[in-house]
Amino acid sequence: MTTPTLCPACGAPNDCSLADPRTADQACWCYSVSIDPAVLEALPDELRNTACLCPRCAQVDKQLKRQNAR
């Protein structure tokens, strides 16, 4: 069973604002990046669409750093 606040691939916090009731009214970080569909397709079927990946597993760390540098 997966937890909405943890990455289904590695188990680390996924920083999903939608999974946290305190920030559920805010857009998630994943809305501002482009996740390669191959990353999602590489997940086993039982892990897909269960919880957000963390930025590291989604392979978007560089995109987020560029956005934060602005």
C-alpha positions as CSV (number, residue, x, y, z in Angstrom):
1,M,0.0,0.0,0.0
2,T,1.3,3.4,-0.9
3,T,1.1,6.6,1.1
4,P,0.1,9.8,-0.8
5,T,3.0,11.8,0.7
6,L,5.7,9.3,-0.2
7,C,7.3,8.6,-3.5
8,P,6.1,5.1,-4.7
9,A,9.5,4.5,-6.3
10,C,11.9,5.2,-3.5
11,G,9.7,5.9,-0.4
12,A,11.1,9.4,0.2
13,P,8.8,12.4,0.8
14,N,7.4,13.5,-2.6
15,D,6.7,17.1,-1.5
16,C,3.2,16.9,-3.1
17,S,1.2,19.9,-1.9
18,L,-2.0,18.2,-3.0
19,A,-1.4,15.2,-0.6
20,D,-0.9,17.5,2.4
21,P,-4.2,18.9,3.8
22,R,-2.4,22.1,4.9
23,T,-1.4,22.9,1.3
24,A,-4.0,21.1,-0.7
25,D,-5.2,24.4,-2.2
26,Q,-1.8,25.1,-3.8
27,A,-0.5,23.9,-7.1
28,C,2.0,21.0,-6.8
29,W,5.6,21.4,-7.9
30,C,5.0,18.9,-10.7
31,Y,2.6,21.3,-12.5
32,S,5.6,23.5,-13.4
33,V,7.9,20.8,-14.8
34,S,8.0,18.4,-17.7
35,I,8.2,14.8,-16.6
36,D,9.5,12.4,-19.3
37,P,6.7,9.9,-20.1
38,A,9.4,7.1,-20.2
39,V,10.0,7.8,-16.4
40,L,6.4,7.0,-15.7
41,E,6.2,4.1,-18.0
42,A,9.3,2.5,-16.3
43,L,7.3,2.2,-13.0
44,P,5.7,-1.2,-12.4
45,D,2.0,-1.2,-13.1
46,E,1.1,-1.5,-9.4
47,L,3.0,1.7,-8.6
48,R,1.5,3.9,-11.3
49,N,-1.1,6.4,-10.4
50,T,-0.8,5.7,-6.7
51,A,1.1,8.7,-5.5
52,C,3.4,11.4,-6.9
53,L,7.0,10.7,-7.5
54,C,9.6,12.8,-5.7
55,P,11.5,15.3,-7.8
56,R,14.6,13.0,-7.9
57,C,12.7,10.0,-9.2
58,A,10.8,12.2,-11.6
59,Q,14.2,13.3,-12.9
60,V,13.3,17.0,-12.7
61,D,15.7,18.3,-10.1
62,K,17.5,20.5,-12.7
63,Q,14.3,22.0,-13.9
64,L,13.2,22.9,-10.3
65,K,16.7,24.4,-9.5
66,R,16.4,26.6,-12.7
67,Q,13.0,27.8,-11.6
68,N,14.1,28.6,-8.1
69,A,17.1,30.5,-9.4
70,R,14.9,33.1,-11.1
